[in-house]
Amino acid sequence: MNLEEKKEFIKVSKEKNYLYISPRIIKGGATLVDNYETLELYENMDDNTSKFAEKEIINLISNANDNNKEVKNYLDFNLIFCGDFNDLPNDMGNAIDFIMNNKERIVAVYRYIKDIEQRNFFVGFPQTENNYKYGYLYLNLAKLLEEFDKNNIKYEIDTTVDRYTPSLYRDDASTKFVISYNLEKDNKKRHQLKKVKKRYK
């Protein structure tokens, strides 16, 4: 996009009323692109999805090889459905099924810690406070899950609630994915595929 196209894209995108969606809530007010920085995130989404998937897949399989057992990892996303309330079916049914059936229209926003600043202050006694600076990635949910499928990474949405975290501090817009890799099952699957290929040669 040239400069004028970028300005127009940002202007149009600001007017979109996308939806935050999770197993617990659906609410409006989500915007993907509203300035130059978020436009860059949007433009680099496919490339970042490939890199993110590669990193998670390699780490998971490496850990499984090192420990010789099934391993899991947890990924927290804010899911943005690229549509408004008029695009939702009258009967939403199960929110998890809706997410999986509409993954092509969902952007997964991933937040990570870029930097930690420590602030020292004195209130009766010396204290230290950590200020976190966050970075963000836009990920194509359909492409991410496709990469997991291709590499025998199992995934599911975790709906368990952390009862030890007060409701005031829970992020109901967050969706937690559990990804796992089972070395033994993957080896059996590959062995069966080899046998089938030999049989039909």
C-alpha positions as CSV (number, residue, x, y, z in Angstrom):
1,M,0.0,0.0,0.0
2,N,1.2,3.5,-0.8
3,L,0.8,6.4,1.7
4,E,-2.6,7.4,0.5
5,E,-3.9,3.8,0.6
6,K,-2.6,3.4,4.1
7,K,-4.3,6.6,5.3
8,E,-7.6,5.5,3.8
9,F,-7.3,2.0,5.2
10,I,-6.7,3.3,8.7
11,K,-9.7,5.7,8.3
12,V,-12.0,2.9,7.1
13,S,-10.8,0.5,9.8
14,K,-11.5,2.9,12.6
15,E,-15.2,2.8,11.6
16,K,-15.3,-1.1,11.9
17,N,-17.1,-2.4,15.0
18,Y,-15.6,-5.8,15.4
19,L,-16.3,-8.1,18.3
20,Y,-14.2,-9.5,21.1
21,I,-15.2,-13.2,21.4
22,S,-14.2,-15.8,24.0
23,P,-15.9,-18.8,25.7
24,R,-17.3,-16.3,28.3
25,I,-18.2,-13.1,26.5
26,I,-19.0,-11.5,23.2
27,K,-18.8,-7.7,23.2
28,G,-18.3,-4.9,20.7
29,G,-15.7,-2.2,20.5
30,A,-12.9,-4.2,19.0
31,T,-10.7,-2.4,16.4
32,L,-7.8,-4.0,14.6
33,V,-6.3,-1.0,12.8
34,D,-6.4,2.6,14.2
35,N,-2.9,3.9,13.7
36,Y,0.4,3.2,11.8
37,E,1.6,0.7,14.4
38,T,-1.5,-1.5,14.3
39,L,-1.5,-1.2,10.5
40,E,2.0,-2.8,10.6
41,L,0.8,-5.5,12.8
42,Y,-2.1,-6.2,10.4
43,E,0.1,-6.2,7.3
44,N,2.7,-8.5,8.9
45,M,0.0,-10.9,10.3
46,D,0.6,-13.9,7.9
47,D,4.4,-13.7,8.3
48,N,4.1,-13.4,12.0
49,T,1.7,-16.3,12.2
50,S,4.1,-18.6,10.4
51,K,7.0,-17.6,12.7
52,F,4.9,-17.9,15.8
53,A,3.6,-21.3,14.8
54,E,7.2,-22.5,13.9
55,K,8.5,-21.4,17.3
56,E,5.7,-23.0,19.3
57,I,5.9,-26.3,17.3
58,I,9.7,-26.6,17.6
59,N,9.7,-25.9,21.3
60,L,6.9,-28.3,22.0
61,I,8.4,-31.2,20.0
62,S,11.9,-30.5,21.4
63,N,10.5,-30.7,24.9
64,A,8.7,-33.9,24.2
65,N,11.9,-35.4,22.8
66,D,13.9,-34.3,25.8
67,N,11.4,-35.6,28.3
68,N,10.1,-38.6,26.3
69,K,6.5,-37.9,27.1
70,E,3.5,-35.8,26.1
71,V,4.1,-32.0,26.8
72,K,1.7,-29.1,26.9
73,N,1.8,-25.3,26.6
74,Y,-0.8,-22.6,27.2
75,L,-1.4,-19.7,24.8
76,D,-3.5,-16.7,25.8
77,F,-5.2,-14.7,23.0
78,N,-7.7,-12.0,22.7
79,L,-9.8,-13.1,19.7
80,I,-11.3,-10.5,17.4
81,F,-14.1,-11.6,15.2
82,C,-14.1,-9.6,11.9
83,G,-17.8,-8.9,11.9
84,D,-20.4,-7.2,14.0
85,F,-23.5,-8.5,15.9
86,N,-25.5,-8.7,12.6
87,D,-23.0,-11.3,11.4
88,L,-23.8,-13.6,14.3
89,P,-26.3,-16.5,13.8
90,N,-29.6,-16.2,15.7
91,D,-28.7,-19.4,17.6
92,M,-25.0,-19.0,18.6
93,G,-24.9,-22.4,20.3
94,N,-21.6,-23.3,21.9
95,A,-19.1,-20.4,21.8
96,I,-16.1,-22.8,21.3
97,D,-17.8,-24.4,18.3
98,F,-18.5,-20.9,16.9
99,I,-14.8,-19.9,17.3
100,M,-13.6,-23.1,15.6
101,N,-16.2,-22.9,12.8
102,N,-15.4,-19.2,12.1
103,K,-11.6,-19.3,12.5
104,E,-11.1,-17.8,9.0
105,R,-12.7,-14.6,10.3
106,I,-10.8,-14.4,13.6
107,V,-7.6,-12.6,14.4
108,A,-5.8,-13.8,17.5
109,V,-4.1,-10.9,19.3
110,Y,-1.1,-12.2,21.3
111,R,0.5,-10.0,24.0
112,Y,4.0,-10.6,25.2
113,I,6.4,-8.8,27.6
114,K,8.9,-6.6,25.8
115,D,10.5,-5.0,28.7
116,I,10.4,-4.7,32.5
117,E,11.1,-1.4,34.3
118,Q,11.7,-1.4,38.0
119,R,10.6,1.6,40.0
120,N,11.9,2.1,43.6
121,F,10.0,4.2,46.0
122,F,9.7,4.7,49.7
123,V,6.4,4.4,51.7
124,G,7.4,3.6,55.3
125,F,10.1,1.2,53.9
126,P,11.8,0.8,50.5
127,Q,9.6,-0.9,47.9
128,T,10.1,-2.0,44.3
129,E,7.4,-2.0,41.6
130,N,7.7,-3.7,38.2
131,N,6.2,-1.9,35.2
132,Y,5.7,-4.1,32.2
133,K,5.9,-2.9,28.7
134,Y,4.0,-5.1,26.3
135,G,4.3,-5.9,22.6
136,Y,1.6,-7.4,20.4
137,L,1.3,-9.7,17.5
138,Y,-1.7,-10.2,15.2
139,L,-2.1,-13.9,14.2
140,N,-4.3,-15.5,11.6
141,L,-6.2,-18.0,13.7
142,A,-7.1,-20.3,10.8
143,K,-3.5,-20.4,9.5
144,L,-2.1,-21.0,13.0
145,L,-4.3,-24.0,13.7
146,E,-3.6,-25.3,10.2
147,E,0.1,-25.3,11.0
148,F,-0.6,-27.2,14.3
149,D,-2.6,-29.8,12.4
150,K,0.1,-30.3,9.8
151,N,2.7,-31.0,12.6
152,N,0.5,-33.3,14.7
153,I,0.1,-30.7,17.4
154,K,-3.2,-31.2,19.3
155,Y,-5.1,-28.1,20.4
156,E,-8.2,-27.2,22.4
157,I,-9.7,-24.3,24.1
158,D,-9.4,-24.4,27.9
159,T,-12.6,-23.3,29.7
160,T,-11.4,-24.0,33.3
161,V,-11.7,-20.9,35.5
162,D,-8.9,-20.0,37.9
163,R,-10.9,-19.7,41.1
164,Y,-7.9,-18.3,43.0
165,T,-7.9,-15.1,40.9
166,P,-10.6,-12.6,42.0
167,S,-13.2,-11.9,39.3
168,L,-12.1,-8.3,39.2
169,Y,-8.7,-9.3,37.8
170,R,-10.0,-12.0,35.4
171,D,-9.8,-11.1,31.7
172,D,-13.1,-12.6,30.4
173,A,-12.1,-11.5,26.9
174,S,-9.1,-13.8,27.0
175,T,-9.2,-17.2,25.3
176,K,-6.7,-19.9,26.5
177,F,-5.6,-22.5,24.0
178,V,-3.9,-25.7,25.3
179,I,-1.5,-27.1,22.7
180,S,0.1,-30.5,23.2
181,Y,2.4,-33.0,21.5
182,N,2.6,-36.7,22.1
183,L,5.8,-38.2,20.8
184,E,4.6,-41.8,21.1
185,K,1.3,-41.2,19.2
186,D,3.1,-39.3,16.5
187,N,5.7,-42.0,16.0
188,K,2.9,-44.6,15.7
189,K,1.0,-42.5,13.2
190,R,4.1,-42.0,11.0
191,H,4.9,-45.7,11.2
192,Q,1.3,-46.6,10.0
193,L,1.6,-44.1,7.2
194,K,4.9,-45.7,6.0
195,K,3.2,-49.1,6.0
196,V,0.3,-47.9,4.0
197,K,2.6,-46.2,1.4
198,K,4.6,-49.5,1.1
199,R,1.5,-51.5,0.6
200,Y,0.3,-49.4,-2.3
201,K,3.7,-48.9,-4.1
